Amino acid sequence: ANVGVLISGRGSNMRSLVANATEAYKVVVVASNRPSAEGLVWAREQGIPTFALSPKEVGKQAYEAALDAALREAGAEYLALAGYMRLLSDDFVARWRDRIINIHPSLLPKYKGLDTHARAIAAGDAEAGCSVHIVTEELDGGAVLGQARVPIQSGDTPETLAARVLDEEHRLYPRVLAEWLTR
Ligand code: GRF
């Protein structure tokens, strides 16, 4: 299947999706709401088509219309959010119903939203992790397709924990995306 990947920054999960693509999927476009996103540079170097537009420039509606058109033009059938930090509108989600997935750095349903690692440490949790889930209108709320767990160690900071979880994200996301598309 042809997949479009949406990023807002570094794009390390996007790189892992590209690097680990199998017969199950191909990344046909990388799109960003931040034209300065570091991941776009790498995608262009790989020869992957990119799309970048700031919603602040044109307004959210025009931004999403242009994004939708660019994704369809590139042949994307499914979307994978990878560090995409904007909320997609209900309309956009409806147009891609059950064809968008996201990776979130917590063991959902725990810690939807931001600052997941700091919250897990503050709660005294023994473990943290990441989840791949279907995107619905509810933030970080759709069905969970796969998770990976890591222990929280004494002395962990949000940064050290984030690095340990990120390693698992890079393994989990390509595997779950491929499984989901061949279900
Ligand atoms: C990842 O931890 C992802 O789960 C979260 O933001 C981070 C993005 O990192 N939503 P990257 O851009 O994939 O490197």
Residues whose N, C-alpha, C, O or C-beta is under 5 A from the ligand:
A	BS01	GRF	G9 R10 G11 S12 N13 M14 A82 G83 I103 H104 P105
